[in-house]
Amino acid sequence: MSRARQPPLVTGISPNEGFPWTKVTIRGENLGTGTMDLIGLTICGHNCLLTAEWMSASKIVCRVGTAKNDKGDIIVTTKSGGKGTSTVSFRLMKQEKIGILDQSAVWVEEMNYYDMRTDRNKGISPLSLRPANPLGIDIDKGRIPQKDLEGLFQGMSGDFTSEKFSATWYLIENHSATSFDQLKVAANFLRKQANKKNEGSLAYVKGGLSTFFEAQDALSAIHQKLEVDGTEKVEGSMTQRLENVLNRASNTADTLFQEVLGRKDKADSTRNALNVLQRFKFLFNLPLNIERNIQKGDYDVVINDYEKAKSLFGKTEVRVFQKVYAEVETRIDALRKLLMNKLLEMPSTLHDQKRYIRYLSELHAPGDPAWQCIMAQHKWILQLMQNCRENYVKGQKGVTLLHSSMLDLDSDVRPSPISRLTQTASVKRASSFQSSRDDSWRFKAPQPVTFVDNLTEIVISQLPNFWKLWISYVNGSLFSETGEKSAPVEKLKKNARSRQNDFKKMIQEVINSLVKLIRGALLPSSLVEVELRQYGGWEAKMELSGQWLTHIIHTMRLNYESLTALEIPNDLLQAIQELILDLRVHCLIITLQQTADDVKRLAEKEDWVVDNEGTTSLPAQFEHHVVQTLQTLKETIGCKLGETNIFQHEKNQQHVYELSINIMKVFIVSLEYLSTKADGDSDSIHLSSLSVDISSPDLLGSMHESFNPTAEQKLLIVLSNCEYLAHHTFNNLAGHFAKHAFQETEKITQVSIDAVKHLDQRLFETYIELKADPIVGSLEPGIYAGYFDWKDCLPPTGVRTYLKEALVNIIAVHAEVFTISKDLVPRVLSRIIEAVIEEMSRLMQCVSSFSRNGALQARLEICALRDAVASFLTPDSNYSFKQALEALPQLPNGADKKLLEELLNKFKSSMHLQLTCFRPSSRGTVKT
């Protein structure tokens, strides 16, 4: 049995300090007989056996692992000698990882690290040595998806070793939930790291001073050995000989491989050329890609590629790149021209205009494309309006004046409010010529109406986009969707603001053209001769009705509201307000004139059928017609926001007052015409007989539609209508006039009442003359019939026949009047009785003398007449009775008085039935 070996003894370690994983050489005695004999190796308490390489019994190489102790012994354990001891120690320094770009005082080997978990030797790239946590704080990853981060930071990276590193991405990804205090700690850590790097090379020299000294000693020893070797050899120094050998080897190699190397150089050149083509294939393929993308309409891709090429090769000095880039510029110039042509081509949507302007701005097109587009749009709108007028003036029919493709402008053209006018109340009132659900009214409407509709539709469809384009031009959104405040954008915005007055003139020109074109069609007298040649040219046609003018006013108001909603300044829209005011005045005047014409034709509708009030339907028709006219004028007279009161001007007030009076007078004239209208002109059906029950409260029972009145009955009916007008109709209309803001309504009412009363008086006198003259004329012949003489006559036996005939005639008049209107009875009978009594009084006063019998006969007849018509006596009648009785001699004795009373009673008894009609509460039946 061999004796046991001595325990291992470590007498030296190099280096004697270092960081974990530092390679060290351990020297000593009895360090083992081989690799299998070495069973343990610890440095500072860390097991380093896995990395140990047994070299000899006096030398072991290993790497220092991580340990808890900063300084410790080196203990070697072998099978043959057991656990050893150490006379030296190793100081373990705190490891600071060195990045691939960090300065280091010692050599950092690119070695293989061992995976301690699997005990496998895995190669680790030097890039993996980067610090896992550059901020020095705990990583607290959020829940934001990686795709969202990639979409938010396009072209960037959250890897801090990448050239496109984004600090914001890194913080969102790794520290989205980190508190603000922790972020402050991380900021301080970064400052310390930066300060440490700024200490410079001197700090690293100081830290690795011992390493420098060891290197210096080694170099000196090598140098001395080489010097000694060189002095002993004649051939020269070792390095010289080595250089000679290497030179000969190089020459021999060149001779042997000259052809191969030539081919290699050529292949390298080809490879380099291919590499250049591959590396810069973006630039070489760009002209063709630009052409293809232009054909597909992918202008955004073209502009992005151009900007990239410009930034990379815009200032290149490589001739090949310059040539290719010049071709790119040629294609871009062609694209600028193409986009400018598309921009100025009309019609175009607002979306396309903005897109083309932004493209041209990004391509740095010369001039100001946005302003050129605005001018082209302005010219286009004016041309559309003129074309609309010319098509109508030339006599083209139809609703659509322009080809549908000219106004089919995508979704940017919103449905015009003018196109919905058929649903409005004002148009519904014109139901006689259009339907709220049927657009065919446009084909029935007069040409000026359809012209105004089409013209305003052009303005409403074009002007909003024109205004929005200007707003986008001023605020800069045309040039940048993100609203960035770059210097070029601010310059363009400043240039836009300098053109405000020019744009204001453009809007004013469009508005003025709209107004003047409508004036030329509807109010040509409001234009001067020069303007008429440009905006007029319409043939003289029939005047538009009030309903169509109301429709046009409604259209213009909608047009004004739509333009106001765009926040166009009110001073630019003042011309439209003035046009609306003139149209309202014109509509009011035309409507009142047409109403007068319609009222004049109401006489043709007179059917002579009277109601309980003694009037026909004519006054009610007249009132209804005027009220309906005022209703149609309600929208015209009413003031919308910002409009002027139509009656504010005195001239308008006076004109409307005269037209209103004219309507009333026209109707009164119609009544006068009806009162004198011959029977042959009547359209009524003849009625052979007329029987009226006077005791019936409803006269309509017998006054049916076939009633054909006589001339006297027509006079009575018209008189009754006149009274109804004076007491009811005109007062009712006064309320309606006042309700619709008409001025001087009291004066209109008074003038109308005066006029109808004047007609009433003339017709009344005519009727009285027709009825009273025959009765009065029959008195004198009746009195003196049979050669009657007041001086020589028989004693009276009763009232003579002439007076009874006069009373019967008066009763006939009563029946005729009562048939028409019982309210006229007192007025008519009072006047007739006045005439009769006045004639009787005259006749009595003309008698020179009376005999006793004559005086008694005269007194009997006068008293009989007075008592019969007592209910209808007037002061004038009483006065005539008084004069007649005073002309008679007084009765001499009581016998005469008694005889007079008996005869009067006899008369009243015999004439009881006839005299009943003269009583106030009389009721009976009269046939005529």
C-alpha positions, 0 to 999 in steps of 0.5 A, spaced: 500 500 500 502 506 498 502 512 503 497 517 502 499 524 499 500 531 502 493 535 503 493 540 497 496 547 499 494 553 495 500 558 495 498 563 489 492 565 485 492 570 479 489 575 479 487 575 486 481 579 485 476 580 480 469 580 478 464 573 478 466 569 472 473 572 472 478 566 469 484 565 475 490 561 475 491 557 482 498 555 483 500 550 489 502 544 491 499 537 491 493 539 487 491 532 485 494 527 480 489 528 474 482 531 473 479 525 476 482 526 482 480 533 483 473 532 487 472 539 490 474 547 489 471 553 492 473 560 492 470 565 497 465 559 499 463 558 491 463 551 488 468 552 482 469 545 480 464 545 474 469 550 471 475 547 473 481 545 468 486 541 472 493 542 468 498 539 473 499 538 480 501 545 481 496 548 477 489 549 476 485 554 471 478 556 473 472 561 473 470 565 479 463 564 481 458 569 484 459 568 492 456 571 498 463 573 501 467 579 498 474 575 500 475 568 502 480 562 501 481 558 495 480 550 498 482 545 493 480 537 495 482 531 492 481 524 493 488 522 494 490 528 499 483 530 502 481 537 503 487 542 502 488 549 505 490 556 502 496 561 504 493 566 499 486 569 499 481 572 493 477 578 493 471 578 489 469 585 487 461 587 485 460 585 478 458 591 474 456 588 467 459 591 461 455 593 455 458 592 448 459 599 447 462 600 454 469 602 456 473 597 460 480 597 463 480 589 462 479 584 456 472 582 456 472 575 453 467 573 448 466 566 452 461 561 453 456 561 459 454 555 463 447 554 464 447 552 471 440 549 471 441 544 466 449 544 466 449 545 459 454 549 455 450 554 451 453 560 447 450 567 449 451 572 444 455 578 446 448 582 445 445 578 451 450 581 456 446 588 455 442 590 462 435 587 462 433 593 466 436 599 464 432 604 469 434 600 475 427 599 478 422 593 477 418 592 471 411 592 471 408 590 464 401 593 463 396 589 459 396 593 452 396 589 446 403 589 442 399 590 436 396 596 439 403 599 440 405 597 433 399 601 430 401 607 435 408 607 434 409 605 426 416 604 424 419 605 432 421 599 437 421 598 444 427 595 444 432 600 447 438 597 443 434 598 436 436 604 432 429 606 432 428 605 439 422 609 442 422 611 450 415 612 450 413 605 447 418 602 452 415 606 458 408 604 456 410 597 455 414 595 461 412 601 466 405 603 465 403 601 472 409 604 475 408 610 480 411 617 479 415 616 485 418 610 482 419 613 475 423 619 479 428 613 482 429 611 475 431 618 473 436 618 478 439 612 476 440 614 469 443 620 471 448 616 476 450 612 470 451 618 465 455 621 470 459 615 471 460 614 464 462 622 464 468 621 468 472 618 462 478 614 461 482 616 467 477 613 472 478 606 468 485 607 468 485 608 476 481 602 477 485 597 473 492 600 474 495 593 477 493 590 470 497 596 466 503 594 471 502 587 469 502 588 462 508 593 462 512 587 465 510 582 460 512 586 454 518 588 457 520 581 459 518 579 451 522 585 449 528 583 453 528 576 450 527 578 443 534 582 444 538 577 447 536 572 441 537 577 436 544 578 438 546 571 438 544 569 431 547 572 425 541 572 421 538 577 424 532 578 429 527 573 430 521 578 428 526 579 422 526 572 419 519 571 421 517 577 416 521 575 411 518 568 411 511 571 411 513 575 405 515 569 401 509 565 402 505 571 400 509 572 393 508 564 392 501 564 394 499 570 389 503 566 383 499 560 385 492 563 386 493 570 381 487 567 376 483 565 382 484 571 385 482 575 379 476 571 378 474 572 385 475 580 384 470 580 378 465 576 382 466 580 388 465 586 383 459 583 381 456 581 388 458 588 390 453 591 384 448 586 386 448 588 393 448 595 391 442 594 387 439 589 392 440 594 397 437 600 394 432 597 390 427 602 393 430 607 389 431 603 382 424 601 382 421 607 384 419 610 377 416 604 375 412 604 382 410 611 381 407 610 375 403 604 377 400 607 383 398 613 379 394 609 375 391 605 381 390 612 384 394 611 390 397 618 391 398 617 398 403 611 397 406 615 391 407 621 396 410 617 401 415 614 397 417 620 394 418 623 401 423 618 403 427 618 396 427 625 397 430 625 404 435 619 402 437 621 395 435 628 394 442 631 395 446 625 393 453 625 389 453 618 386 451 619 379 447 613 378 443 615 384 442 622 381 440 619 374 434 615 377 432 621 382 432 625 376 427 620 373 423 620 379 422 628 379 420 627 372 414 623 374 412 627 380 412 633 376 407 629 371 403 627 377 403 635 380 400 637 373 395 631 373 392 633 380 392 640 378 387 638 372 383 634 377 383 639 382 380 645 377 376 640 373 368 641 375 364 638 378 368 636 384 366 634 391 369 637 397 372 631 399 376 630 392 378 637 392 381 637 399 384 631 398 387 634 391 389 640 395 393 636 400 397 632 395 399 638 391 401 641 398 405 635 400 408 635 393 410 642 394 406 644 387 408 651 385 403 657 386 397 656 391 392 650 389 387 651 394 386 659 391 386 656 384 381 651 386 376 656 390 377 661 383 375 655 379 369 653 383 366 660 384 367 661 376 363 654 375 357 656 380 356 663 376 356 659 370 351 654 372 347 660 374 347 663 367 346 656 364 340 655 368 337 662 366 339 661 358 336 655 358 329 658 360 330 664 356 331 660 350 324 656 351 327 649 354 321 646 358 322 641 363 324 641 370 331 639 370 335 644 366 342 641 367 344 634 366 344 630 372 351 628 371 353 635 373 350 635 379 351 628 382 356 630 387 357 624 391 355 624 398 358 631 399 351 634 396 346 633 401 339 633 400 337 640 398 332 643 403 329 646 396 327 639 394 322 638 400 318 644 399 312 640 396 311 638 403 311 645 406 304 648 408 304 654 403 305 649 397 299 645 400 295 651 400 296 651 393 293 644 392 289 646 386 295 645 382 300 641 386 300 635 391 304 634 397 306 627 394 306 628 387 312 632 384 308 633 377 306 640 380 313 642 377 311 640 370 304 644 371 308 650 374 309 656 370 316 657 368 319 662 372 317 658 378 321 652 376 326 657 374 327 659 381 327 652 384 332 650 380 336 656 381 336 656 388 337 648 388 344 650 384 346 655 389 344 651 395 348 645 393 354 648 391 355 654 395 355 650 402 361 646 399 364 653 396 364 656 403 367 650 407 372 649 402 374 657 404 374 655 411 378 649 411 383 654 407 383 659 412 384 654 418 389 650 415 385 643 415 386 643 407 394 642 408 394 638 414 389 633 417 392 633 424 392 640 425 400 641 426 402 648 426 408 647 422 412 653 418 409 651 411 402 650 414 402 657 418 405 661 412 399 658 407 394 660 413 397 667 413 396 667 405 389 665 406 387 670 411 390 676 406 385 673 401 379 674 405 377 681 401 377 677 395 373 671 397 368 676 400 367 679 393 366 672 390 360 670 395 357 677 394 358 676 386 354 669 387 349 672 392 348 678 387 347 674 381 342 669 384 338 676 386 338 679 380 337 673 376 330 672 380 329 679 379 330 679 372 324 673 372 319 676 377 321 683 378 324 686 372 322 693 373 327 693 379 333 692 374 336 698 370 337 697 363 344 694 363 342 689 368 336 687 364 340 685 358 344 680 363 339 678 367 333 679 364 330 677 357 324 673 359 318 674 354 312 678 357 307 673 360 301 672 365 303 675 372 304 669 377 298 668 382 299 670 389 300 662 391 306 661 386 309 668 389 308 665 396 311 658 394 317 662 391 317 667 398 318 660 402 323 657 397 327 664 398 326 664 406 329 656 406 335 658 401 336 664 406 336 660 412 340 654 409 346 660 408 345 663 414 346 656 417 353 656 414 355 662 418 356 667 412 356 674 415 349 677 414 352 683 410 353 678 405 346 676 405 343 683 405 341 682 398 337 676 399 333 679 405 331 685 400 329 681 395 324 677 399 321 684 402 320 686 395 317 679 393 313 679 399 310 686 397 309 684 390 305 678 392 301 682 397 299 687 391 298 681 386 294 677 391 289 683 393 289 685 385 287 678 384 282 678 389 278 684 387 278 680 380 275 674 383 270 678 387 268 682 381 266 675 378 262 673 385 256 676 382 255 671 377 254 666 383 248 669 386 242 664 386 237 669 389 236 664 395 235 668 401 236 665 408 232 667 415 236 674 415 233 676 408 240 675 405 243 671 400 249 667 400 253 672 396 255 676 402 258 670 406 262 668 399 265 675 399 267 674 406 269 667 406 273 669 399 277 675 403 278 671 409 281 666 405 285 671 401 288 674 408 290 666 410 294 665 404 297 672 405 299 670 412 306 667 411 307 673 406 305 678 411 309 675 417 316 677 419 321 671 419 327 673 423 331 679 421 326 681 416 323 688 415 315 689 416 312 689 410 308 695 412 313 699 415 314 703 409 308 709 408 308 707 400 306 700 401 301 702 407 298 707 402 298 702 396 295 696 400 290 701 403 287 703 396 287 696 394 283 693 400 278 699 399 278 697 391 276 690 393 270 693 398 268 697 392 268 692 387 263 688 391 259 694 392 259 695 384 257 688 383 251 689 388 249 695 384 250 691 377 245 685 380 240 690 382 239 693 375 241 686 372 235 684 367 231 678 367 234 675 361 241 676 363 239 671 369 241 664 369 235 662 374 230 657 373 223 661 372 218 660 378 210 660 376 208 662 382 210 664 389 207 662 396 210 664 402 207 663 409 209 669 413 207 666 420 213 661 418 220 663 422 223 659 416 223 663 410 227 658 406 221 653 406 218 656 400 224 660 397 228 654 394 233 654 389 229 655 383 227 662 385 227 667 380 225 674 383 222 680 379 226 687 379 223 689 385 225 683 389 232 683 386 232 691 389 230 688 396 235 682 396 240 687 394 238 692 400 238 686 405 245 684 403 247 691 403 244 692 410 248 685 412 254 688 409 254 694 413 252 691 420 256 685 420 261 683 414 265 689 414 266 689 421 268 682 421 273 683 415 276 689 420 277 684 425 281 679 420 285 685 417 287 687 424 289 680 425 293 680 419 297 687 421 293 691 416 294 698 417 288 703 417 283 698 418 278 702 421 278 707 415 278 701 411 271 699 414 268 706 415 269 708 407 266 701 406 260 702 410 259 709 407 260 706 400 255 701 401 250 705 405 250 710 399 248 704 394 243 702 399 240 709 399 240 710 392 237 703 391 232 704 397 230 711 393 229 707 387 224 702 390 220 707 394 219 710 387 217 704 384 212 702 389 210 709 392 208 713 385 203 708 383 199 708 390 200 716 390 198 717 383 192 713 384 189 717 390 187 723 386 183 720 381 180 715 386 178 721 390 174 725 385 172 718 381 164 719 379 165 727 379 165 727 387 165 734 390 167 736 397 162 741 397 156 737 394 156 730 396 152 725 400 152 723 407 158 718 408 156 711 409 163 708 409 170 709 407 171 709 399 174 704 395 180 708 393 183 708 400 181 701 400 185 700 394 191 704 396 191 700 403 191 693 399 197 696 395 201 698 401 199 691 404 202 688 397 208 692 398 208 689 405 208 682 403 213 683 398 218 686 403 216 681 408 217 675 403 225 678 402 226 681 409 222 682 415 227 687 417 226 692 411 218 692 412 218 698 417 223 702 413 219 701 406 212 702 409 214 708 413 217 711 407 211 709 402 206 711 408 209 718 408 208 719 401 201 717 401 199 721 407 203 727 404 199 726 398 193 726 402 195 732 406 196 736 399 189 734 396 186 736 403 189 743 403 187 744 396 180 743 397 177 750 397 171 748 401 167 743 404 160 741 406 158 738 412 158 731 409 164 732 405 168 734 411 165 728 415 167 724 409 174 727 409 175 726 416 173 719 416 178 717 410 184 720 413 182 717 420 181 711 417 188 711 414 191 714 420 189 708 424 190 703 419 198 704 419 199 707 426 204 702 427 208 705 421 207 713 422 213 717 423 214 724 425 213 727 418 207 722 417 204 725 423 205 732 421 202 731 414 196 728 418 196 734 422 196 738 416 190 734 413 186 734 419 187 742 420 185 743 413 178 740 415 172 744 418 171 741 425 165 737 426 159 741 429 156 736 434 156 730 437 152 726 432 157 727 427 162 724 431 158 718 433 157 717 426 165 718 424 166 713 430 161 708 427 164 708 420 171 707 423 169 701 427 165 698 421 171 700 416 176 696 421 171 690 422 170 689 414 178 690 413 180 686 419 184 681 416 187 686 411 189 691 416 192 685 421 199 686 417 200 693 419 200 691 427 207 689 430 205 682 432 202 681 426 202 674 422 198 671 416 199 668 409 200 673 403 200 670 396 202 674 391 
